[in-house]
Amino acid sequence: MLKDEFDKEPSLQKRLDEYEVKVPQSLAHFKTNRWLRFVEYLASPTKDPLEQVHSSSSGFTAMQIVPIASAVFITILQLLIH
């Protein structure tokens, strides 16, 4: 149907003017293209999985010691293999 057809019928136009349609903002999100939705997905904030670990003092110390200990272990392993 064309929009001009509603203008020709005054009774139909009167009935249509009685109603007001509000489009929710959540549905406006679907009108964006796929690329923009993908970029918004990548840019959305996420929960930090290590937040509980580095918020405590023992977890913070472990976050400093574990990389050093693993580097020493890998170095010793490489020396033993060679």
N, CA, C and O atoms as a Maestro MAE file, in Angstrom:
{
 s_m_m2io_version
 :::
 2.0.0
}

f_m_ct {
 s_m_title
 :::
 protein
 m_atom[328] {
  # First column is atom index #
  i_m_mmod_type
  r_m_x_coord
  r_m_y_coord
  r_m_z_coord
  i_m_residue_number
  s_m_chain_name
  s_m_pdb_residue_name
  s_m_pdb_atom_name
  i_m_atomic_number
  :::
  1 25 0.830 -1.185 0.000 1 A "MET " " N  " 7
  2 3 0.000 0.000 0.000 1 A "MET " " CA " 6
  3 2 0.871 1.244 0.000 1 A "MET " " C  " 6
  4 15 1.917 1.307 0.646 1 A "MET " " O  " 8
  5 25 0.410 2.202 -0.730 2 A "LEU " " N  " 7
  6 3 1.117 3.469 -0.756 2 A "LEU " " CA " 6
  7 2 0.573 4.404 0.317 2 A "LEU " " C  " 6
  8 15 -0.586 4.303 0.720 2 A "LEU " " O  " 8
  9 25 1.406 5.291 0.758 3 A "LYS " " N  " 7
  10 3 0.985 6.225 1.790 3 A "LYS " " CA " 6
  11 2 -0.066 7.201 1.256 3 A "LYS " " C  " 6
  12 15 -0.887 7.705 2.024 3 A "LYS " " O  " 8
  13 25 -0.049 7.468 -0.029 4 A "ASP " " N  " 7
  14 3 -1.009 8.387 -0.630 4 A "ASP " " CA " 6
  15 2 -2.433 7.856 -0.559 4 A "ASP " " C  " 6
  16 15 -3.379 8.642 -0.580 4 A "ASP " " O  " 8
  17 25 -2.605 6.554 -0.475 5 A "GLU " " N  " 7
  18 3 -3.942 5.972 -0.409 5 A "GLU " " CA " 6
  19 2 -4.653 6.373 0.879 5 A "GLU " " C  " 6
  20 15 -5.879 6.487 0.895 5 A "GLU " " O  " 8
  21 25 -3.909 6.587 1.945 6 A "PHE " " N  " 7
  22 3 -4.515 6.984 3.207 6 A "PHE " " CA " 6
  23 2 -5.024 8.423 3.155 6 A "PHE " " C  " 6
  24 15 -5.993 8.764 3.833 6 A "PHE " " O  " 8
  25 25 -4.382 9.256 2.364 7 A "ASP " " N  " 7
  26 3 -4.807 10.649 2.259 7 A "ASP " " CA " 6
  27 2 -6.110 10.781 1.478 7 A "ASP " " C  " 6
  28 15 -6.837 11.755 1.671 7 A "ASP " " O  " 8
  29 25 -6.421 9.842 0.617 8 A "LYS " " N  " 7
  30 3 -7.629 9.911 -0.209 8 A "LYS " " CA " 6
  31 2 -8.882 9.601 0.601 8 A "LYS " " C  " 6
  32 15 -9.954 10.121 0.291 8 A "LYS " " O  " 8
  33 25 -8.774 8.783 1.609 9 A "GLU " " N  " 7
  34 3 -9.917 8.396 2.434 9 A "GLU " " CA " 6
  35 2 -9.908 9.216 3.728 9 A "GLU " " C  " 6
  36 15 -9.077 8.960 4.600 9 A "GLU " " O  " 8
  37 25 -10.793 10.179 3.875 10 A "PRO " " N  " 7
  38 3 -10.780 11.011 5.084 10 A "PRO " " CA " 6
  39 2 -11.142 10.223 6.351 10 A "PRO " " C  " 6
  40 15 -10.591 10.485 7.420 10 A "PRO " " O  " 8
  41 25 -12.054 9.272 6.235 11 A "SER " " N  " 7
  42 3 -12.424 8.511 7.433 11 A "SER " " CA " 6
  43 2 -11.268 7.622 7.896 11 A "SER " " C  " 6
  44 15 -11.025 7.474 9.094 11 A "SER " " O  " 8
  45 25 -10.570 7.041 6.942 12 A "LEU " " N  " 7
  46 3 -9.410 6.214 7.282 12 A "LEU " " CA " 6
  47 2 -8.289 7.070 7.864 12 A "LEU " " C  " 6
  48 15 -7.625 6.674 8.821 12 A "LEU " " O  " 8
  49 25 -8.089 8.244 7.277 13 A "GLN " " N  " 7
  50 3 -7.054 9.153 7.782 13 A "GLN " " CA " 6
  51 2 -7.377 9.596 9.207 13 A "GLN " " C  " 6
  52 15 -6.481 9.725 10.040 13 A "GLN " " O  " 8
  53 25 -8.663 9.828 9.482 14 A "LYS " " N  " 7
  54 3 -9.075 10.237 10.828 14 A "LYS " " CA " 6
  55 2 -8.781 9.123 11.836 14 A "LYS " " C  " 6
  56 15 -8.285 9.384 12.932 14 A "LYS " " O  " 8
  57 25 -9.090 7.892 11.458 15 A "ARG " " N  " 7
  58 3 -8.818 6.751 12.342 15 A "ARG " " CA " 6
  59 2 -7.330 6.571 12.590 15 A "ARG " " C  " 6
  60 15 -6.917 6.288 13.715 15 A "ARG " " O  " 8
  61 25 -6.524 6.730 11.553 16 A "LEU " " N  " 7
  62 3 -5.077 6.566 11.700 16 A "LEU " " CA " 6
  63 2 -4.458 7.670 12.552 16 A "LEU " " C  " 6
  64 15 -3.478 7.441 13.261 16 A "LEU " " O  " 8
  65 25 -5.027 8.852 12.479 17 A "ASP " " N  " 7
  66 3 -4.500 9.966 13.269 17 A "ASP " " CA " 6
  67 2 -4.803 9.820 14.754 17 A "ASP " " C  " 6
  68 15 -4.177 10.489 15.577 17 A "ASP " " O  " 8
  69 25 -5.750 8.957 15.113 18 A "GLU " " N  " 7
  70 3 -6.080 8.749 16.518 18 A "GLU " " CA " 6
  71 2 -4.964 8.030 17.280 18 A "GLU " " C  " 6
  72 15 -4.827 8.196 18.492 18 A "GLU " " O  " 8
  73 25 -4.192 7.255 16.585 19 A "TYR " " N  " 7
  74 3 -3.174 6.429 17.227 19 A "TYR " " CA " 6
  75 2 -1.783 7.018 17.019 19 A "TYR " " C  " 6
  76 15 -1.452 7.563 15.966 19 A "TYR " " O  " 8
  77 25 -1.001 6.882 18.058 20 A "GLU " " N  " 7
  78 3 0.394 7.330 17.978 20 A "GLU " " CA " 6
  79 2 1.279 6.131 18.299 20 A "GLU " " C  " 6
  80 15 1.132 5.499 19.345 20 A "GLU " " O  " 8
  81 25 2.180 5.832 17.404 21 A "VAL " " N  " 7
  82 3 3.057 4.676 17.569 21 A "VAL " " CA " 6
  83 2 4.428 5.167 18.017 21 A "VAL " " C  " 6
  84 15 5.027 6.038 17.386 21 A "VAL " " O  " 8
  85 25 4.913 4.601 19.109 22 A "LYS " " N  " 7
  86 3 6.244 4.942 19.611 22 A "LYS " " CA " 6
  87 2 7.158 3.749 19.401 22 A "LYS " " C  " 6
  88 15 6.866 2.644 19.858 22 A "LYS " " O  " 8
  89 25 8.250 3.974 18.716 23 A "VAL " " N  " 7
  90 3 9.212 2.904 18.461 23 A "VAL " " CA " 6
  91 2 10.235 2.910 19.594 23 A "VAL " " C  " 6
  92 15 10.891 3.927 19.819 23 A "VAL " " O  " 8
  93 25 10.383 1.799 20.311 24 A "PRO " " N  " 7
  94 3 11.364 1.751 21.404 24 A "PRO " " CA " 6
  95 2 12.789 1.899 20.874 24 A "PRO " " C  " 6
  96 15 13.088 1.518 19.742 24 A "PRO " " O  " 8
  97 25 13.654 2.455 21.707 25 A "GLN " " N  " 7
  98 3 15.040 2.663 21.303 25 A "GLN " " CA " 6
  99 2 15.781 1.347 21.146 25 A "GLN " " C  " 6
  100 15 16.748 1.270 20.388 25 A "GLN " " O  " 8
  101 25 15.341 0.306 21.853 26 A "SER " " N  " 7
  102 3 16.025 -0.977 21.740 26 A "SER " " CA " 6
  103 2 15.864 -1.568 20.345 26 A "SER " " C  " 6
  104 15 16.749 -2.286 19.880 26 A "SER " " O  " 8
  105 25 14.754 -1.282 19.669 27 A "LEU " " N  " 7
  106 3 14.554 -1.784 18.315 27 A "LEU " " CA " 6
  107 2 15.333 -0.973 17.289 27 A "LEU " " C  " 6
  108 15 15.600 -1.461 16.190 27 A "LEU " " O  " 8
  109 25 15.694 0.237 17.627 28 A "ALA " " N  " 7
  110 3 16.479 1.045 16.699 28 A "ALA " " CA " 6
  111 2 17.862 0.449 16.510 28 A "ALA " " C  " 6
  112 15 18.520 0.716 15.505 28 A "ALA " " O  " 8
  113 25 18.309 -0.355 17.465 29 A "HIS " " N  " 7
  114 3 19.624 -1.000 17.369 29 A "HIS " " CA " 6
  115 2 19.673 -1.972 16.188 29 A "HIS " " C  " 6
  116 15 20.729 -2.149 15.582 29 A "HIS " " O  " 8
  117 25 18.551 -2.598 15.856 30 A "PHE " " N  " 7
  118 3 18.529 -3.576 14.780 30 A "PHE " " CA " 6
  119 2 18.587 -2.937 13.396 30 A "PHE " " C  " 6
  120 15 18.803 -3.633 12.404 30 A "PHE " " O  " 8
  121 25 18.399 -1.641 13.319 31 A "LYS " " N  " 7
  122 3 18.450 -0.972 12.030 31 A "LYS " " CA " 6
  123 2 19.881 -0.685 11.587 31 A "LYS " " C  " 6
  124 15 20.094 -0.308 10.434 31 A "LYS " " O  " 8
  125 25 20.851 -0.849 12.455 32 A "THR " " N  " 7
  126 3 22.238 -0.640 12.065 32 A "THR " " CA " 6
  127 2 22.729 -1.845 11.272 32 A "THR " " C  " 6
  128 15 22.181 -2.942 11.383 32 A "THR " " O  " 8
  129 25 23.750 -1.632 10.484 33 A "ASN " " N  " 7
  130 3 24.236 -2.738 9.664 33 A "ASN " " CA " 6
  131 2 25.099 -3.689 10.505 33 A "ASN " " C  " 6
  132 15 25.438 -3.402 11.653 33 A "ASN " " O  " 8
  133 25 25.434 -4.805 9.906 34 A "ARG " " N  " 7
  134 3 26.155 -5.851 10.638 34 A "ARG " " CA " 6
  135 2 27.518 -5.380 11.122 34 A "ARG " " C  " 6
  136 15 27.937 -5.713 12.230 34 A "ARG " " O  " 8
  137 25 28.208 -4.608 10.296 35 A "TRP " " N  " 7
  138 3 29.549 -4.170 10.664 35 A "TRP " " CA " 6
  139 2 29.515 -3.298 11.920 35 A "TRP " " C  " 6
  140 15 30.343 -3.469 12.815 35 A "TRP " " O  " 8
  141 25 28.572 -2.372 11.992 36 A "LEU " " N  " 7
  142 3 28.480 -1.507 13.173 36 A "LEU " " CA " 6
  143 2 28.077 -2.299 14.413 36 A "LEU " " C  " 6
  144 15 28.565 -2.019 15.508 36 A "LEU " " O  " 8
  145 25 27.194 -3.285 14.256 37 A "ARG " " N  " 7
  146 3 26.846 -4.121 15.402 37 A "ARG " " CA " 6
  147 2 28.046 -4.925 15.879 37 A "ARG " " C  " 6
  148 15 28.226 -5.107 17.083 37 A "ARG " " O  " 8
  149 25 28.875 -5.411 14.950 38 A "PHE " " N  " 7
  150 3 30.075 -6.162 15.320 38 A "PHE " " CA " 6
  151 2 31.063 -5.262 16.052 38 A "PHE " " C  " 6
  152 15 31.652 -5.672 17.052 38 A "PHE " " O  " 8
  153 25 31.248 -4.049 15.565 39 A "VAL " " N  " 7
  154 3 32.164 -3.105 16.214 39 A "VAL " " CA " 6
  155 2 31.651 -2.741 17.607 39 A "VAL " " C  " 6
  156 15 32.444 -2.638 18.543 39 A "VAL " " O  " 8
  157 25 30.347 -2.545 17.759 40 A "GLU " " N  " 7
  158 3 29.790 -2.251 19.078 40 A "GLU " " CA " 6
  159 2 29.972 -3.431 20.027 40 A "GLU " " C  " 6
  160 15 30.204 -3.242 21.222 40 A "GLU " " O  " 8
  161 25 29.867 -4.646 19.497 41 A "TYR " " N  " 7
  162 3 30.087 -5.839 20.322 41 A "TYR " " CA " 6
  163 2 31.535 -5.897 20.802 41 A "TYR " " C  " 6
  164 15 31.789 -6.215 21.964 41 A "TYR " " O  " 8
  165 25 32.481 -5.595 19.921 42 A "LEU " " N  " 7
  166 3 33.885 -5.619 20.309 42 A "LEU " " CA " 6
  167 2 34.225 -4.505 21.284 42 A "LEU " " C  " 6
  168 15 35.109 -4.662 22.126 42 A "LEU " " O  " 8
  169 25 33.533 -3.390 21.177 43 A "ALA " " N  " 7
  170 3 33.838 -2.242 22.035 43 A "ALA " " CA " 6
  171 2 33.076 -2.265 23.357 43 A "ALA " " C  " 6
  172 15 33.307 -1.409 24.211 43 A "ALA " " O  " 8
  173 25 32.184 -3.216 23.539 44 A "SER " " N  " 7
  174 3 31.407 -3.260 24.776 44 A "SER " " CA " 6
  175 2 32.294 -3.701 25.947 44 A "SER " " C  " 6
  176 15 33.188 -4.528 25.773 44 A "SER " " O  " 8
  177 25 32.047 -3.155 27.119 45 A "PRO " " N  " 7
  178 3 32.877 -3.522 28.280 45 A "PRO " " CA " 6
  179 2 32.609 -4.953 28.726 45 A "PRO " " C  " 6
  180 15 31.499 -5.467 28.591 45 A "PRO " " O  " 8
  181 25 33.633 -5.571 29.252 46 A "THR " " N  " 7
  182 3 33.506 -6.946 29.742 46 A "THR " " CA " 6
  183 2 33.926 -7.009 31.198 46 A "THR " " C  " 6
  184 15 34.554 -6.086 31.717 46 A "THR " " O  " 8
  185 25 33.579 -8.090 31.842 47 A "LYS " " N  " 7
  186 3 33.962 -8.292 33.231 47 A "LYS " " CA " 6
  187 2 35.395 -8.814 33.274 47 A "LYS " " C  " 6
  188 15 35.773 -9.682 32.487 47 A "LYS " " O  " 8
  189 25 36.178 -8.282 34.189 48 A "ASP " " N  " 7
  190 3 37.575 -8.697 34.338 48 A "ASP " " CA " 6
  191 2 37.624 -10.029 35.079 48 A "ASP " " C  " 6
  192 15 37.207 -10.093 36.236 48 A "ASP " " O  " 8
  193 25 38.129 -11.112 34.442 49 A "PRO " " N  " 7
  194 3 38.158 -12.402 35.124 49 A "PRO " " CA " 6
  195 2 39.182 -12.461 36.256 49 A "PRO " " C  " 6
  196 15 39.070 -13.316 37.134 49 A "PRO " " O  " 8
  197 25 40.167 -11.583 36.257 50 A "LEU " " N  " 7
  198 3 41.198 -11.590 37.297 50 A "LEU " " CA " 6
  199 2 40.956 -10.533 38.375 50 A "LEU " " C  " 6
  200 15 41.849 -10.247 39.172 50 A "LEU " " O  " 8
  201 25 39.774 -9.960 38.403 51 A "GLU " " N  " 7
  202 3 39.509 -8.885 39.359 51 A "GLU " " CA " 6
  203 2 39.634 -9.364 40.801 51 A "GLU " " C  " 6
  204 15 40.182 -8.643 41.635 51 A "GLU " " O  " 8
  205 25 39.146 -10.547 41.115 52 A "GLN " " N  " 7
  206 3 39.229 -11.054 42.479 52 A "GLN " " CA " 6
  207 2 40.663 -11.399 42.845 52 A "GLN " " C  " 6
  208 15 41.044 -11.317 44.012 52 A "GLN " " O  " 8
  209 25 41.462 -11.787 41.853 53 A "VAL " " N  " 7
  210 3 42.843 -12.183 42.146 53 A "VAL " " CA " 6
  211 2 43.698 -10.961 42.463 53 A "VAL " " C  " 6
  212 15 44.401 -10.943 43.474 53 A "VAL " " O  " 8
  213 25 43.645 -9.949 41.618 54 A "HIS " " N  " 7
  214 3 44.558 -8.823 41.843 54 A "HIS " " CA " 6
  215 2 43.992 -7.771 42.782 54 A "HIS " " C  " 6
  216 15 44.652 -6.764 43.036 54 A "HIS " " O  " 8
  217 25 42.781 -7.978 43.306 55 A "SER " " N  " 7
  218 3 42.262 -7.033 44.288 55 A "SER " " CA " 6
  219 2 42.763 -7.342 45.701 55 A "SER " " C  " 6
  220 15 42.754 -6.461 46.560 55 A "SER " " O  " 8
  221 25 43.198 -8.577 45.954 56 A "SER " " N  " 7
  222 3 43.740 -8.905 47.276 56 A "SER " " CA " 6
  223 2 45.263 -8.790 47.253 56 A "SER " " C  " 6
  224 15 45.878 -8.844 46.188 56 A "SER " " O  " 8
  225 25 45.864 -8.632 48.424 57 A "SER " " N  " 7
  226 3 47.316 -8.453 48.489 57 A "SER " " CA " 6
  227 2 48.053 -9.741 48.121 57 A "SER " " C  " 6
  228 15 49.092 -9.688 47.465 57 A "SER " " O  " 8
  229 25 47.532 -10.891 48.533 58 A "SER " " N  " 7
  230 3 48.199 -12.148 48.175 58 A "SER " " CA " 6
  231 2 48.058 -12.435 46.680 58 A "SER " " C  " 6
  232 15 48.976 -12.973 46.060 58 A "SER " " O  " 8
  233 25 46.928 -12.083 46.112 59 A "GLY " " N  " 7
  234 3 46.743 -12.266 44.679 59 A "GLY " " CA " 6
  235 2 47.650 -11.358 43.879 59 A "GLY " " C  " 6
  236 15 48.175 -11.752 42.838 59 A "GLY " " O  " 8
  237 25 47.835 -10.124 44.371 60 A "PHE " " N  " 7
  238 3 48.725 -9.189 43.685 60 A "PHE " " CA " 6
  239 2 50.166 -9.696 43.720 60 A "PHE " " C  " 6
  240 15 50.890 -9.576 42.731 60 A "PHE " " O  " 8
  241 25 50.581 -10.257 44.843 61 A "THR " " N  " 7
  242 3 51.925 -10.820 44.956 61 A "THR " " CA " 6
  243 2 52.080 -12.014 44.028 61 A "THR " " C  " 6
  244 15 53.115 -12.173 43.381 61 A "THR " " O  " 8
  245 25 51.052 -12.854 43.963 62 A "ALA " " N  " 7
  246 3 51.100 -14.009 43.063 62 A "ALA " " CA " 6
  247 2 51.182 -13.569 41.605 62 A "ALA " " C  " 6
  248 15 51.853 -14.215 40.799 62 A "ALA " " O  " 8
  249 25 50.504 -12.476 41.261 63 A "MET " " N  " 7
  250 3 50.551 -11.970 39.888 63 A "MET " " CA " 6
  251 2 51.955 -11.496 39.523 63 A "MET " " C  " 6
  252 15 52.308 -11.468 38.344 63 A "MET " " O  " 8
  253 25 52.754 -11.125 40.511 64 A "GLN " " N  " 7
  254 3 54.131 -10.705 40.247 64 A "GLN " " CA " 6
  255 2 55.085 -11.889 40.245 64 A "GLN " " C  " 6
  256 15 56.039 -11.901 39.467 64 A "GLN " " O  " 8
  257 25 54.858 -12.873 41.082 65 A "ILE " " N  " 7
  258 3 55.793 -13.989 41.241 65 A "ILE " " CA " 6
  259 2 55.604 -15.050 40.161 65 A "ILE " " C  " 6
  260 15 56.590 -15.609 39.681 65 A "ILE " " O  " 8
  261 25 54.386 -15.337 39.774 66 A "VAL " " N  " 7
  262 3 54.115 -16.411 38.811 66 A "VAL " " CA " 6
  263 2 54.820 -16.176 37.474 66 A "VAL " " C  " 6
  264 15 55.409 -17.129 36.963 66 A "VAL " " O  " 8
  265 25 54.809 -14.994 36.869 67 A "PRO " " N  " 7
  266 3 55.540 -14.826 35.605 67 A "PRO " " CA " 6
  267 2 57.056 -15.000 35.757 67 A "PRO " " C  " 6
  268 15 57.713 -15.556 34.876 67 A "PRO " " O  " 8
  269 25 57.601 -14.526 36.870 68 A "ILE " " N  " 7
  270 3 59.043 -14.666 37.089 68 A "ILE " " CA " 6
  271 2 59.406 -16.134 37.279 68 A "ILE " " C  " 6
  272 15 60.383 -16.616 36.707 68 A "ILE " " O  " 8
  273 25 58.618 -16.841 38.082 69 A "ALA " " N  " 7
  274 3 58.891 -18.258 38.326 69 A "ALA " " CA " 6
  275 2 58.736 -19.081 37.049 69 A "ALA " " C  " 6
  276 15 59.521 -19.997 36.806 69 A "ALA " " O  " 8
  277 25 57.741 -18.767 36.241 70 A "SER " " N  " 7
  278 3 57.563 -19.519 34.999 70 A "SER " " CA " 6
  279 2 58.691 -19.214 34.007 70 A "SER " " C  " 6
  280 15 59.097 -20.106 33.261 70 A "SER " " O  " 8
  281 25 59.204 -17.990 33.977 71 A "ALA " " N  " 7
  282 3 60.330 -17.659 33.101 71 A "ALA " " CA " 6
  283 2 61.579 -18.415 33.531 71 A "ALA " " C  " 6
  284 15 62.318 -18.920 32.685 71 A "ALA " " O  " 8
  285 25 61.823 -18.500 34.833 72 A "VAL " " N  " 7
  286 3 62.970 -19.254 35.338 72 A "VAL " " CA " 6
  287 2 62.814 -20.736 35.010 72 A "VAL " " C  " 6
  288 15 63.783 -21.375 34.599 72 A "VAL " " O  " 8
  289 25 61.634 -21.291 35.180 73 A "PHE " " N  " 7
  290 3 61.385 -22.692 34.886 73 A "PHE " " CA " 6
  291 2 61.607 -22.987 33.400 73 A "PHE " " C  " 6
  292 15 62.232 -23.993 33.063 73 A "PHE " " O  " 8
  293 25 61.112 -22.136 32.518 74 A "ILE " " N  " 7
  294 3 61.290 -22.359 31.076 74 A "ILE " " CA " 6
  295 2 62.765 -22.252 30.699 74 A "ILE " " C  " 6
  296 15 63.244 -23.013 29.859 74 A "ILE " " O  " 8
  297 25 63.488 -21.316 31.311 75 A "THR " " N  " 7
  298 3 64.919 -21.183 31.031 75 A "THR " " CA " 6
  299 2 65.688 -22.431 31.454 75 A "THR " " C  " 6
  300 15 66.533 -22.926 30.708 75 A "THR " " O  " 8
  301 25 65.395 -22.938 32.648 76 A "ILE " " N  " 7
  302 3 66.061 -24.154 33.121 76 A "ILE " " CA " 6
  303 2 65.703 -25.336 32.241 76 A "ILE " " C  " 6
  304 15 66.561 -26.164 31.936 76 A "ILE " " O  " 8
  305 25 64.458 -25.424 31.832 77 A "LEU " " N  " 7
  306 3 64.023 -26.520 30.956 77 A "LEU " " CA " 6
  307 2 64.751 -26.476 29.625 77 A "LEU " " C  " 6
  308 15 65.155 -27.520 29.113 77 A "LEU " " O  " 8
  309 25 64.928 -25.302 29.055 78 A "GLN " " N  " 7
  310 3 65.643 -25.172 27.784 78 A "GLN " " CA " 6
  311 2 67.112 -25.550 27.943 78 A "GLN " " C  " 6
  312 15 67.686 -26.175 27.051 78 A "GLN " " O  " 8
  313 25 67.732 -25.178 29.072 79 A "LEU " " N  " 7
  314 3 69.129 -25.533 29.296 79 A "LEU " " CA " 6
  315 2 69.295 -27.041 29.447 79 A "LEU " " C  " 6
  316 15 70.283 -27.606 28.979 79 A "LEU " " O  " 8
  317 25 68.342 -27.691 30.094 80 A "LEU " " N  " 7
  318 3 68.440 -29.149 30.276 80 A "LEU " " CA " 6
  319 2 68.215 -29.882 28.950 80 A "LEU " " C  " 6
  320 15 68.837 -30.917 28.712 80 A "LEU " " O  " 8
  321 25 67.368 -29.384 28.115 81 A "ILE " " N  " 7
  322 3 67.093 -30.034 26.831 81 A "ILE " " CA " 6
  323 2 68.277 -29.876 25.888 81 A "ILE " " C  " 6
  324 15 68.621 -30.813 25.168 81 A "ILE " " O  " 8
  325 25 68.885 -28.739 25.883 82 A "HIS " " N  " 7
  326 3 70.014 -28.491 24.973 82 A "HIS " " CA " 6
  327 2 71.209 -29.164 25.531 82 A "HIS " " C  " 6
  328 15 72.287 -29.098 24.941 82 A "HIS " " O  " 8
  :::
 }
 m_bond[327] {
  # First column is bond index #
  i_m_from
  i_m_to
  i_m_order
  :::
  1 1 2 1
  2 2 3 1
  3 3 4 2
  4 3 5 1
  5 5 6 1
  6 6 7 1
  7 7 8 2
  8 7 9 1
  9 9 10 1
  10 10 11 1
  11 11 12 2
  12 11 13 1
  13 13 14 1
  14 14 15 1
  15 15 16 2
  16 15 17 1
  17 17 18 1
  18 18 19 1
  19 19 20 2
  20 19 21 1
  21 21 22 1
  22 22 23 1
  23 23 24 2
  24 23 25 1
  25 25 26 1
  26 26 27 1
  27 27 28 2
  28 27 29 1
  29 29 30 1
  30 30 31 1
  31 31 32 2
  32 31 33 1
  33 33 34 1
  34 34 35 1
  35 35 36 2
  36 35 37 1
  37 37 38 1
  38 38 39 1
  39 39 40 2
  40 39 41 1
  41 41 42 1
  42 42 43 1
  43 43 44 2
  44 43 45 1
  45 45 46 1
  46 46 47 1
  47 47 48 2
  48 47 49 1
  49 49 50 1
  50 50 51 1
  51 51 52 2
  52 51 53 1
  53 53 54 1
  54 54 55 1
  55 55 56 2
  56 55 57 1
  57 57 58 1
  58 58 59 1
  59 59 60 2
  60 59 61 1
  61 61 62 1
  62 62 63 1
  63 63 64 2
  64 63 65 1
  65 65 66 1
  66 66 67 1
  67 67 68 2
  68 67 69 1
  69 69 70 1
  70 70 71 1
  71 71 72 2
  72 71 73 1
  73 73 74 1
  74 74 75 1
  75 75 76 2
  76 75 77 1
  77 77 78 1
  78 78 79 1
  79 79 80 2
  80 79 81 1
  81 81 82 1
  82 82 83 1
  83 83 84 2
  84 83 85 1
  85 85 86 1
  86 86 87 1
  87 87 88 2
  88 87 89 1
  89 89 90 1
  90 90 91 1
  91 91 92 2
  92 91 93 1
  93 93 94 1
  94 94 95 1
  95 95 96 2
  96 95 97 1
  97 97 98 1
  98 98 99 1
  99 99 100 2
  100 99 101 1
  101 101 102 1
  102 102 103 1
  103 103 104 2
  104 103 105 1
  105 105 106 1
  106 106 107 1
  107 107 108 2
  108 107 109 1
  109 109 110 1
  110 110 111 1
  111 111 112 2
  112 111 113 1
  113 113 114 1
  114 114 115 1
  115 115 116 2
  116 115 117 1
  117 117 118 1
  118 118 119 1
  119 119 120 2
  120 119 121 1
  121 121 122 1
  122 122 123 1
  123 123 124 2
  124 123 125 1
  125 125 126 1
  126 126 127 1
  127 127 128 2
  128 127 129 1
  129 129 130 1
  130 130 131 1
  131 131 132 2
  132 131 133 1
  133 133 134 1
  134 134 135 1
  135 135 136 2
  136 135 137 1
  137 137 138 1
  138 138 139 1
  139 139 140 2
  140 139 141 1
  141 141 142 1
  142 142 143 1
  143 143 144 2
  144 143 145 1
  145 145 146 1
  146 146 147 1
  147 147 148 2
  148 147 149 1
  149 149 150 1
  150 150 151 1
  151 151 152 2
  152 151 153 1
  153 153 154 1
  154 154 155 1
  155 155 156 2
  156 155 157 1
  157 157 158 1
  158 158 159 1
  159 159 160 2
  160 159 161 1
  161 161 162 1
  162 162 163 1
  163 163 164 2
  164 163 165 1
  165 165 166 1
  166 166 167 1
  167 167 168 2
  168 167 169 1
  169 169 170 1
  170 170 171 1
  171 171 172 2
  172 171 173 1
  173 173 174 1
  174 174 175 1
  175 175 176 2
  176 175 177 1
  177 177 178 1
  178 178 179 1
  179 179 180 2
  180 179 181 1
  181 181 182 1
  182 182 183 1
  183 183 184 2
  184 183 185 1
  185 185 186 1
  186 186 187 1
  187 187 188 2
  188 187 189 1
  189 189 190 1
  190 190 191 1
  191 191 192 2
  192 191 193 1
  193 193 194 1
  194 194 195 1
  195 195 196 2
  196 195 197 1
  197 197 198 1
  198 198 199 1
  199 199 200 2
  200 199 201 1
  201 201 202 1
  202 202 203 1
  203 203 204 2
  204 203 205 1
  205 205 206 1
  206 206 207 1
  207 207 208 2
  208 207 209 1
  209 209 210 1
  210 210 211 1
  211 211 212 2
  212 211 213 1
  213 213 214 1
  214 214 215 1
  215 215 216 2
  216 215 217 1
  217 217 218 1
  218 218 219 1
  219 219 220 2
  220 219 221 1
  221 221 222 1
  222 222 223 1
  223 223 224 2
  224 223 225 1
  225 225 226 1
  226 226 227 1
  227 227 228 2
  228 227 229 1
  229 229 230 1
  230 230 231 1
  231 231 232 2
  232 231 233 1
  233 233 234 1
  234 234 235 1
  235 235 236 2
  236 235 237 1
  237 237 238 1
  238 238 239 1
  239 239 240 2
  240 239 241 1
  241 241 242 1
  242 242 243 1
  243 243 244 2
  244 243 245 1
  245 245 246 1
  246 246 247 1
  247 247 248 2
  248 247 249 1
  249 249 250 1
  250 250 251 1
  251 251 252 2
  252 251 253 1
  253 253 254 1
  254 254 255 1
  255 255 256 2
  256 255 257 1
  257 257 258 1
  258 258 259 1
  259 259 260 2
  260 259 261 1
  261 261 262 1
  262 262 263 1
  263 263 264 2
  264 263 265 1
  265 265 266 1
  266 266 267 1
  267 267 268 2
  268 267 269 1
  269 269 270 1
  270 270 271 1
  271 271 272 2
  272 271 273 1
  273 273 274 1
  274 274 275 1
  275 275 276 2
  276 275 277 1
  277 277 278 1
  278 278 279 1
  279 279 280 2
  280 279 281 1
  281 281 282 1
  282 282 283 1
  283 283 284 2
  284 283 285 1
  285 285 286 1
  286 286 287 1
  287 287 288 2
  288 287 289 1
  289 289 290 1
  290 290 291 1
  291 291 292 2
  292 291 293 1
  293 293 294 1
  294 294 295 1
  295 295 296 2
  296 295 297 1
  297 297 298 1
  298 298 299 1
  299 299 300 2
  300 299 301 1
  301 301 302 1
  302 302 303 1
  303 303 304 2
  304 303 305 1
  305 305 306 1
  306 306 307 1
  307 307 308 2
  308 307 309 1
  309 309 310 1
  310 310 311 1
  311 311 312 2
  312 311 313 1
  313 313 314 1
  314 314 315 1
  315 315 316 2
  316 315 317 1
  317 317 318 1
  318 318 319 1
  319 319 320 2
  320 319 321 1
  321 321 322 1
  322 322 323 1
  323 323 324 2
  324 323 325 1
  325 325 326 1
  326 326 327 1
  327 327 328 2
  :::
 }
}
